[in-house]
Structure formats: structure tokens, C-alpha cells
Amino acid sequence: MGRPPSKPARLKNGFYIEVKNPGSGAIIIRRDTQEQMLMAAEEYARTKEVVVLGEMKNDKWVN
């Protein structure tokens, strides 16, 4: 058994949404463009709860 990581996980540059089933944990999904992210959000919104997180660029959230 190894030691747990001491650095937090880094997210890649892109657009993120959070998808979850009611009453369970969430999954974060990344897309390269805003259009792809919005299409994925529409697709998942039919059956799941979707939260648009926004754009990540150089480890910072862009509004």
C-alpha cells in the first residue's frame, strides 16, 4: 500500500458540467467547446440533474 497523494487533482482546460442522479454522488464531465458542453447538458438533463460549472483555464474558473 502506498501513501495517498498530497497534491490536489488538477482539471484540464475546458468546459465542465456536473451530472448526478437524485440522491447520489455527482460526476464531472469535460467538453472542449461551450457548444459541446451545452449539447451534453441538454442530453443528460432528460434523465439526470445537471449543473453547469463553467470554463476552467489554467487551473482557474473563468466566468
C-alpha positions as CSV (number, residue, x, y, z in Angstrom):
1,M,0.0,0.0,0.0
2,G,1.3,3.4,-0.9
3,R,1.0,6.8,0.5
4,P,-2.1,8.9,-0.5
5,P,-1.4,11.8,-2.9
6,S,-0.6,15.1,-1.2
7,K,-1.4,17.4,-4.2
8,P,-5.0,18.1,-5.2
9,A,-6.1,16.9,-8.6
10,R,-5.8,19.4,-11.5
11,L,-8.5,19.8,-14.0
12,K,-7.7,20.2,-17.7
13,N,-8.7,23.3,-19.7
14,G,-12.2,23.1,-21.0
15,F,-15.9,23.4,-20.1
16,Y,-17.4,21.4,-17.3
17,I,-20.8,20.2,-16.2
18,E,-21.8,18.2,-13.1
19,V,-24.2,15.3,-13.7
20,K,-25.9,13.3,-10.9
21,N,-28.8,11.1,-10.1
22,P,-31.1,12.4,-7.4
23,G,-29.9,11.1,-4.0
24,S,-26.4,10.0,-5.2
25,G,-22.9,11.4,-5.9
26,A,-22.0,13.6,-8.9
27,I,-19.8,13.1,-11.9
28,I,-17.9,16.0,-13.6
29,I,-17.8,15.9,-17.4
30,R,-15.5,18.0,-19.5
31,R,-16.0,19.2,-23.1
32,D,-13.7,21.1,-25.4
33,T,-16.1,23.8,-26.5
34,Q,-19.0,25.6,-25.0
35,E,-21.4,24.3,-27.7
36,Q,-20.4,20.7,-27.0
37,M,-20.9,21.3,-23.2
38,L,-24.4,22.8,-23.8
39,M,-25.4,19.9,-26.1
40,A,-24.2,17.4,-23.4
41,A,-26.1,19.3,-20.7
42,E,-29.3,19.1,-22.8
43,E,-28.8,15.3,-23.4
44,Y,-28.2,14.5,-19.7
45,A,-31.0,16.8,-18.4
46,R,-33.6,14.4,-19.8
47,T,-32.9,11.8,-17.1
48,K,-30.5,13.4,-14.6
49,E,-29.8,16.6,-12.6
50,V,-27.3,18.8,-14.4
51,V,-25.3,21.8,-13.1
52,V,-23.2,23.9,-15.5
53,L,-19.9,24.6,-13.7
54,G,-18.3,26.8,-16.4
55,E,-14.9,27.1,-18.1
56,M,-11.6,26.1,-16.5
57,K,-8.5,27.8,-17.9
58,N,-5.0,27.4,-16.3
59,D,-6.5,26.0,-13.0
60,K,-8.9,28.9,-12.6
61,W,-12.6,29.2,-13.3
62,V,-13.5,31.8,-15.9
63,N,-16.9,33.5,-15.6
